[in-house]
Amino acid sequence: MGADPSMWGGQWDFVWAAYALTFLLSALVLGGAYLAMRRAEARADALRRSRD
């Protein structure tokens, strides 16, 4: 099994694609959690105002 440079190029392309996909999924999850938190805060504020 010799180290074929052309094979390594393809392998690193896969690694970078996996990193990019992981980053995008993380950003999507964190963005969704942030939006859900903002919605919950707005709902709590509206309830608090309606009780006053």
Residue pairs with C-beta under 8 A, 6 or more apart in sequence:
none
